[in-house]
Amino acid sequence: MRRHVIYGRYGATDTVNIPVRDDEMGTELKLYSGQNKLEHGIGTAIEDLHKMGLSPTTVGIDLLIFAAHVHAADTRISRDTESQDSWTREIRLVVPVSDTEAWDKARFTAQRALNFLTGDLWTLEFRPKPESMPAVIPATLPLQDAPFNEISLFSGGLDSLIGAIDMLEGGKVPLLVSHAGDGTTSSAQADCYNTLKEYYSGNQLNRLRLWMDMGGVEVDGSDHETTTRGRSFLFFATGIFAGTGINKAFTLKVPENGLIALNVPLDPMRLGSHSTRTTHPFYIARWNEMLNILGLPCKIVNPYWDKTKGEMVASCVNKELLKILAPRSLSCAAATKGRWQKIPAQHCGYCLPCLIRRAALEKGFGKNGDQTTYTMSSLSERVLDSTEAEGMQIRSFQYAIHRLNMRPQLSDALIHLSGSLSDETPERQVALGEVYERGLGEVENILKGVRTQAK
């Protein structure tokens, strides 16, 4: 086990001493290319926004720089070799920012958010950005009045697709914000976005696509990490970064069904950050607290917190368009897992997101309404091995459904297992318990007749 520090530098002239303790492994994150452009895709994102008539604020850029440090640490420090328990890493970040006083005030809240999100122990330090830094915001492109009145994350998944359709049908002009991700994810995003752009040709919607490239960033002696529990910190930061370019108060929408947002552990083996917390209410509340401390006139909202995925599908304002696009959206946790068997990238059909997706599309479109191609097209034609990937999540769902059916009153307690709901009113906590029950009920419907067994 080793402790780690990731520290950013703005080019060769940024020579300030960053103390690295004897028990730490230090890794430098190069932020500036020396050509008036920030590294890791940030400079390109600034230029892309500028072409849309948006100029992100200094704090918005600082936030994305901060997220780059988080992303570097999260993807380059292995849990297997760099933690005491094969999970919890100890990470210190030293981030150069434009206003250390403001960021120091937000430090504790940001640490709480990261600790909750990833299950690691984060220590944050902020230092002044070099005064000699040249301007990194393009000055040669004329800014114009941008048409956008909505900012929303657009992952290429079913929920964000529904969110975009609902906004567009409501006459909104959204700026959709994506992280490029792997090739399969990027393809789904592009396919869905291009179809929306064509279908709503009279709308001025646009998309910011950030590729946070960490090529060349290596932690000595550590393999890369693939759990990426911290990815939503990058996603939220990118959305806020883009929104600051509007130069007025805004809301960043994060479309996610309530069942996944809560992500209550299905069985006793998946407690804490072993279950993802990317849109959990506690995490979003810490982000809003941090944004308020930083003086940014914005907030993050999940407009579908009280809906199941099936209810999102059923209530989509344009279900005919959704039927066309749903098979092109991507929900699978690992769509490329079949490449060793020469199976093309597609939904596996049996991971947790796939099961919730299948249940949702059946509820929203009816029997045989789901046109998605699944590697496992039928869940019930044979007994599934609960010790292998094909049956693990199904068995966990069966356990959770049985537990709730035997004691329905447990939902009020179970929703607290994935994280604190202290920011939610009693009325919202009741609603969250109800969406958990209804969400499990949707999955129960597609698991009737499905058999699992440890082989």
C-alpha positions as MATLAB code, in Angstrom:
seq = 'MRRHVIYGRYGATDTVNIPVRDDEMGTELKLYSGQNKLEHGIGTAIEDLHKMGLSPTTVGIDLLIFAAHVHAADTRISRDTESQDSWTREIRLVVPVSDTEAWDKARFTAQRALNFLTGDLWTLEFRPKPESMPAVIPATLPLQDAPFNEISLFSGGLDSLIGAIDMLEGGKVPLLVSHAGDGTTSSAQADCYNTLKEYYSGNQLNRLRLWMDMGGVEVDGSDHETTTRGRSFLFFATGIFAGTGINKAFTLKVPENGLIALNVPLDPMRLGSHSTRTTHPFYIARWNEMLNILGLPCKIVNPYWDKTKGEMVASCVNKELLKILAPRSLSCAAATKGRWQKIPAQHCGYCLPCLIRRAALEKGFGKNGDQTTYTMSSLSERVLDSTEAEGMQIRSFQYAIHRLNMRPQLSDALIHLSGSLSDETPERQVALGEVYERGLGEVENILKGVRTQAK';
ca = [
       0.000    0.000    0.000;
       1.262    3.495   -0.872;
      -0.150    6.971   -0.373;
      -0.253    9.139   -3.473;
      -0.116   12.812   -4.387;
      -1.123   14.147   -7.822;
       0.009   17.707   -8.492;
      -0.677   19.834  -11.546;
       1.839   22.068  -13.281;
       1.291   24.806  -15.839;
       4.279   24.218  -18.080;
       8.036   24.499  -17.650;
       7.900   27.923  -15.988;
       5.680   26.622  -13.179;
       8.514   25.629  -10.843;
       6.916   26.117   -7.429;
       8.059   23.456   -4.985;
       5.427   20.798   -4.216;
       6.524   18.929   -1.086;
       6.084   15.161   -1.364;
       6.302   13.324    1.930;
       8.500   10.272    2.459;
       5.433    7.999    2.599;
       3.941    9.360   -0.646;
       4.397    8.623   -4.324;
       4.288   11.887   -6.266;
       2.956   12.117   -9.832;
       2.996   15.269  -11.935;
      -0.019   16.171  -14.080;
       1.009   18.400  -16.977;
      -1.711   20.971  -17.616;
      -0.274   23.345  -20.194;
       1.148   22.601  -23.621;
       2.991   25.883  -24.054;
       0.811   26.840  -27.036;
      -1.889   28.809  -25.201;
      -3.864   25.598  -24.810;
      -4.620   23.426  -21.810;
      -3.882   19.692  -21.973;
      -6.109   16.592  -21.553;
      -8.855   17.862  -23.847;
      -9.617   20.916  -21.712;
      -8.202   23.379  -24.232;
     -10.189   21.797  -27.041;
     -13.376   21.988  -24.935;
     -12.767   25.700  -24.340;
     -12.357   26.246  -28.073;
     -15.478   24.211  -28.871;
     -17.545   26.253  -26.421;
     -16.179   29.466  -27.866;
     -17.354   28.431  -31.335;
     -20.865   28.120  -29.857;
     -20.653   31.653  -28.497;
     -19.832   30.588  -24.935;
     -16.851   31.693  -22.865;
     -16.434   29.663  -19.647;
     -15.494   31.576  -16.523;
     -12.186   31.274  -14.726;
     -13.863   29.334  -11.918;
     -15.465   27.037  -14.495;
     -12.042   26.272  -15.959;
     -10.584   25.772  -12.475;
     -13.352   23.257  -11.781;
     -12.478   21.242  -14.877;
      -8.778   21.390  -13.963;
      -9.711   20.051  -10.526;
     -11.740   17.267  -12.168;
      -8.726   16.368  -14.328;
      -6.704   15.770  -11.139;
      -9.515   13.578   -9.776;
      -9.771   11.653  -13.040;
      -6.015   11.108  -13.212;
      -5.918    9.749   -9.676;
      -9.032    7.619  -10.111;
      -7.849    5.955  -13.324;
      -4.100    5.723  -12.726;
      -3.869    4.508   -9.109;
      -4.657    0.798   -8.810;
      -6.903   -0.332   -5.977;
      -5.357   -3.812   -6.042;
      -1.777   -2.753   -5.306;
      -2.080    0.747   -3.828;
      -4.581    0.183   -0.991;
      -4.578   -1.743    2.259;
      -7.887   -3.488    1.577;
      -7.860   -3.783   -2.245;
     -10.254   -0.839   -2.414;
      -9.567    2.263   -0.290;
      -6.780    4.464   -1.649;
      -5.222    7.461    0.123;
      -4.929   10.303   -2.376;
      -3.759   13.896   -1.997;
      -4.338   16.415   -4.779;
      -2.511   19.722   -5.128;
      -4.527   21.786   -7.602;
      -3.476   25.185   -9.041;
      -6.480   27.537   -9.092;
      -7.196   31.208   -9.700;
      -8.714   31.939   -6.259;
      -7.276   29.858   -3.436;
      -9.380   31.606   -0.800;
     -12.651   30.521   -2.425;
     -11.428   26.977   -3.091;
     -10.100   26.581    0.440;
     -13.600   27.356    1.730;
     -15.014   24.635   -0.528;
     -12.301   22.096    0.312;
     -14.096   20.213    3.096;
     -17.311   19.852    1.074;
     -15.393   18.661   -1.995;
     -13.545   16.072    0.125;
     -16.842   14.793    1.537;
     -18.235   14.456   -1.971;
     -15.208   12.535   -3.242;
     -14.904   10.283   -0.189;
     -18.579    9.353   -0.553;
     -18.378    8.871   -4.315;
     -15.285    6.678   -4.564;
     -14.789    5.194   -1.086;
     -11.245    6.556   -0.975;
      -9.596    8.959    1.473;
      -9.020   12.256   -0.337;
      -6.999   15.223    0.872;
      -7.319   18.412   -1.173;
      -4.918   21.322   -1.343;
      -5.154   24.378   -3.587;
      -2.288   26.603   -4.638;
      -2.219   29.798   -6.711;
      -2.104   29.379  -10.462;
       1.082   30.979  -11.898;
       0.569   34.683  -12.560;
       2.626   34.452  -15.738;
       0.114   32.122  -17.412;
      -0.971   33.411  -20.831;
      -4.664   33.520  -21.710;
      -6.098   30.086  -22.499;
      -9.490   31.356  -23.666;
      -9.493   32.140  -27.409;
      -9.713   35.837  -28.205;
      -9.871   35.645  -31.999;
     -13.352   34.131  -32.358;
     -16.248   36.588  -32.040;
     -18.616   35.701  -29.203;
     -22.341   35.772  -29.910;
     -25.566   35.412  -27.999;
     -25.910   31.680  -27.390;
     -29.448   30.279  -27.759;
     -29.257   27.678  -25.009;
     -31.755   27.696  -22.150;
     -31.010   24.214  -20.816;
     -27.810   22.353  -19.923;
     -28.063   18.575  -19.599;
     -25.684   15.642  -19.383;
     -25.946   13.329  -22.380;
     -24.271    9.972  -21.815;
     -25.722    7.981  -24.692;
     -27.803    6.005  -22.202;
     -31.564    5.603  -22.204;
     -32.252    8.035  -19.348;
     -30.298   10.945  -20.816;
     -31.916   10.253  -24.195;
     -35.379   10.532  -22.622;
     -34.278   13.714  -20.867;
     -33.168   15.252  -24.163;
     -36.378   14.271  -25.982;
     -38.561   15.680  -23.191;
     -36.659   18.991  -23.275;
     -36.825   19.272  -27.040;
     -40.520   18.436  -27.122;
     -41.022   21.167  -24.528;
     -39.498   23.731  -26.883;
     -36.238   24.068  -24.954;
     -32.884   24.654  -26.670;
     -30.447   22.392  -24.821;
     -26.694   22.243  -24.757;
     -26.016   18.544  -24.266;
     -22.757   17.691  -22.504;
     -20.973   14.372  -23.082;
     -17.751   12.709  -22.077;
     -16.415   10.764  -25.042;
     -15.587    7.557  -23.155;
     -14.728    4.384  -25.064;
     -15.557    3.825  -28.724;
     -18.857    2.041  -28.068;
     -20.081    4.776  -25.724;
     -19.010    7.543  -28.110;
     -20.754    5.808  -31.002;
     -24.035    5.574  -29.059;
     -23.798    9.231  -28.063;
     -23.103   10.374  -31.622;
     -25.802    8.203  -33.164;
     -28.501    9.391  -30.766;
     -27.399   13.027  -30.920;
     -27.200   13.129  -34.726;
     -30.694   11.665  -35.007;
     -32.051   14.214  -32.524;
     -30.324   16.999  -34.454;
     -31.945   15.823  -37.685;
     -35.387   15.181  -36.186;
     -35.477   18.588  -34.444;
     -33.836   20.410  -37.331;
     -35.492   23.700  -36.414;
     -33.968   23.644  -32.946;
     -30.511   25.110  -32.249;
     -29.491   22.339  -29.867;
     -25.803   21.559  -29.725;
     -23.412   19.256  -27.922;
     -20.127   19.694  -26.098;
     -18.111   16.495  -26.286;
     -15.112   16.360  -23.955;
     -12.451   13.703  -24.291;
     -10.509   13.746  -21.026;
      -7.370   12.102  -22.376;
      -4.935   10.881  -19.735;
      -2.469    9.453  -22.238;
       1.060    9.856  -20.956;
      -0.013   10.135  -17.315;
       1.444    7.203  -15.426;
       1.889    6.475  -11.735;
       5.212    4.755  -11.199;
       4.733    1.132  -10.146;
       0.939    1.133  -10.476;
      -1.343   -0.425  -13.059;
      -4.344    1.513  -14.351;
      -7.614    1.282  -12.409;
     -10.846    0.277  -14.174;
     -13.530    0.716  -11.492;
     -13.802    4.474  -12.265;
     -16.047    5.225   -9.299;
     -15.074    8.902   -9.662;
     -16.303    9.348  -13.233;
     -19.377   11.392  -12.351;
     -17.154   14.040  -10.743;
     -15.730   14.633  -14.216;
     -19.190   14.548  -15.814;
     -20.672   17.081  -13.364;
     -17.616   19.327  -13.621;
     -17.837   19.331  -17.423;
     -21.502   20.296  -17.298;
     -20.894   23.148  -14.858;
     -17.838   24.290  -16.835;
     -19.996   24.512  -19.975;
     -22.834   26.233  -18.149;
     -20.625   29.031  -16.827;
     -20.248   30.144  -20.438;
     -23.912   31.155  -20.542;
     -23.084   34.026  -18.163;
     -26.330   33.741  -16.176;
     -27.899   31.472  -13.578;
     -28.521   27.945  -14.844;
     -29.448   24.423  -13.809;
     -27.435   21.391  -14.862;
     -29.862   18.543  -15.435;
     -28.681   15.013  -14.707;
     -31.392   12.654  -16.029;
     -31.361    9.436  -13.996;
     -34.163    7.181  -12.810;
     -34.706    7.066   -9.061;
     -33.892    3.359   -8.660;
     -30.400    3.735  -10.132;
     -29.826    7.097   -8.431;
     -30.418    5.483   -5.033;
     -28.687    2.239   -6.075;
     -29.646    0.419   -2.888;
     -27.326   -2.608   -2.467;
     -29.152   -5.698   -3.682;
     -27.419   -7.969   -1.205;
     -25.127   -7.675    1.845;
     -21.994   -8.045   -0.331;
     -22.389   -4.677   -2.078;
     -22.287   -2.025    0.624;
     -20.752    1.432    0.463;
     -18.956    2.571   -2.660;
     -18.883   -0.987   -4.016;
     -22.258    0.103   -5.399;
     -21.914    3.163   -7.611;
     -23.098    6.493   -6.214;
     -22.827    8.637   -9.336;
     -26.191   10.400   -8.942;
     -27.047    9.671   -5.310;
     -29.001   12.521   -3.624;
     -26.310   12.992   -0.944;
     -23.625   13.366   -3.611;
     -25.665   15.871   -5.628;
     -26.354   17.835   -2.429;
     -22.622   18.104   -1.695;
     -22.030   19.366   -5.230;
     -24.685   22.046   -4.791;
     -23.130   23.013   -1.469;
     -19.726   23.323   -3.136;
     -21.091   25.382   -6.040;
     -22.761   27.750   -3.586;
     -19.517   28.211   -1.641;
     -17.682   28.984   -4.890;
     -20.281   31.636   -5.713;
     -21.436   29.974   -8.931;
     -25.072   30.838   -9.831;
     -26.102   27.289  -10.641;
     -27.322   24.014   -9.210;
     -27.487   20.352  -10.206;
     -30.885   18.671  -10.431;
     -32.051   15.157  -11.288;
     -35.485   15.803  -12.835;
     -36.426   12.108  -12.685;
     -35.482   11.346   -9.075;
     -39.029   10.159   -8.293;
     -39.537    7.992  -11.394;
     -38.494    4.443  -12.207;
     -36.824    3.820  -15.543;
     -40.012    2.211  -16.808;
     -42.011    5.255  -15.786;
     -39.545    7.444  -17.659;
     -40.064    5.381  -20.805;
     -43.856    5.341  -20.396;
     -44.088    9.104  -19.841;
     -41.618   10.170  -22.549;
     -43.279   12.963  -24.512;
     -42.375   11.413  -27.883;
     -42.536    7.633  -27.446;
     -42.450    6.950  -31.185;
     -39.071    8.656  -31.519;
     -37.880    6.901  -28.358;
     -38.818    3.517  -29.878;
     -36.564    4.289  -32.824;
     -33.637    5.520  -30.738;
     -33.829    3.259  -27.678;
     -32.029    0.315  -29.366;
     -29.173    2.663  -30.280;
     -28.738    3.954  -26.725;
     -26.235    2.211  -24.459;
     -26.993    1.013  -20.936;
     -24.725   -2.032  -20.533;
     -22.050   -1.949  -17.832;
     -19.536   -3.597  -20.207;
     -20.835   -3.761  -23.751;
     -17.496   -5.085  -25.062;
     -17.236   -7.994  -22.620;
     -17.929  -10.523  -25.381;
     -15.027   -9.501  -27.598;
     -12.992  -12.577  -26.574;
     -15.773  -14.751  -28.000;
     -15.798  -12.519  -31.107;
     -19.203  -11.129  -30.130;
     -19.690   -7.528  -31.320;
     -20.127   -4.724  -28.808;
     -23.726   -4.907  -27.595;
     -25.858   -5.161  -24.476;
     -25.093   -8.330  -22.529;
     -28.637   -8.522  -21.194;
     -27.759   -9.782  -17.707;
     -25.767   -7.058  -15.909;
     -27.578   -4.754  -13.476;
     -28.111   -1.847  -15.921;
     -29.257   -4.239  -18.666;
     -31.804   -5.896  -16.373;
     -33.260   -2.554  -15.299;
     -33.308   -1.456  -18.946;
     -35.114   -4.618  -20.084;
     -37.690   -4.186  -17.328;
     -38.187   -0.521  -18.196;
     -38.669   -1.042  -21.925;
     -41.145   -3.847  -21.282;
     -43.125   -1.595  -18.929;
     -43.002    1.375  -21.290;
     -43.490   -0.395  -24.628;
     -45.209   -3.606  -23.572;
     -44.271   -7.224  -24.273;
     -41.909   -7.565  -27.251;
     -41.565   -3.777  -27.391;
     -37.853   -3.863  -26.592;
     -35.930   -4.008  -29.872;
     -32.487   -3.978  -28.231;
     -30.077   -6.735  -29.256;
     -28.907   -8.639  -26.165;
     -26.150  -11.243  -26.101;
     -28.406  -13.244  -23.775;
     -31.671  -12.807  -25.625;
     -33.660  -15.029  -23.248;
     -33.229  -15.078  -19.482;
     -35.382  -18.145  -18.943;
     -34.421  -20.766  -21.524;
     -31.923  -22.405  -19.170;
     -30.764  -22.357  -15.548;
     -28.231  -19.548  -15.089;
     -25.073  -20.008  -13.020;
     -25.264  -17.596  -10.071;
     -21.500  -17.904   -9.501;
     -20.794  -16.498  -12.974;
     -21.514  -13.077  -14.492;
     -24.554  -14.398  -16.355;
     -26.431  -15.095  -13.135;
     -24.857  -13.007  -10.376;
     -26.941   -9.844  -10.735;
     -30.097  -11.818  -11.461;
     -29.617  -13.802   -8.250;
     -28.986  -10.574   -6.338;
     -32.189   -9.065   -7.722;
     -34.084  -12.221   -6.772;
     -32.716  -11.905   -3.233;
     -33.649   -8.217   -2.967;
     -37.135   -8.780   -4.400;
     -37.810  -11.706   -2.052;
     -36.552   -9.682    0.934;
     -38.896   -6.801    0.119;
     -41.878   -9.063   -0.639;
     -41.496  -10.735    2.746;
     -41.192   -7.416    4.591;
     -42.515   -4.503    2.472;
     -41.996   -2.044    5.326;
     -38.224   -2.553    4.944;
     -38.074   -0.132    2.008;
     -38.075    2.853    4.377;
     -34.865    1.544    5.951;
     -33.203   -0.012    2.890;
     -33.051    3.256    0.960;
     -30.582    4.564    3.549;
     -28.080    1.726    2.978;
     -26.487    3.362   -0.063;
     -25.860    6.676    1.674;
     -27.258    9.382    3.892;
     -30.539   11.029    2.900;
     -30.242   13.724    5.546;
     -30.624   16.469    2.927;
     -34.021   15.135    1.822;
     -37.323   16.169    3.393;
     -39.458   13.483    5.056;
     -41.837   13.700    2.094;
     -39.049   13.097   -0.410;
     -37.723   10.195    1.641;
     -41.157    8.573    1.487;
     -41.211    9.138   -2.284;
     -37.743    7.587   -2.615;
     -38.904    4.501   -0.731;
     -41.846    4.206   -3.092;
     -39.727    4.543   -6.243;
     -37.435    1.815   -4.887;
     -40.413   -0.510   -4.427;
     -41.808    0.234   -7.877;
     -38.399   -0.153   -9.515;
     -37.854   -3.590   -7.997;
     -41.383   -4.472   -9.056;
     -40.506   -3.732  -12.682;
     -37.508   -6.052  -12.546;
     -39.560   -8.724  -10.774;
     -41.900   -8.816  -13.768;
     -39.142   -9.804  -16.211;
     -37.611  -12.357  -13.813;
     -40.712  -14.505  -13.540;
     -39.691  -17.996  -14.586;
     -35.973  -17.148  -14.533;
     -33.923  -19.779  -12.665;
     -30.515  -19.369  -11.048;
     -28.321  -21.915   -9.343;
     -24.759  -22.111   -8.051;
     -23.003  -24.624  -10.279;
];
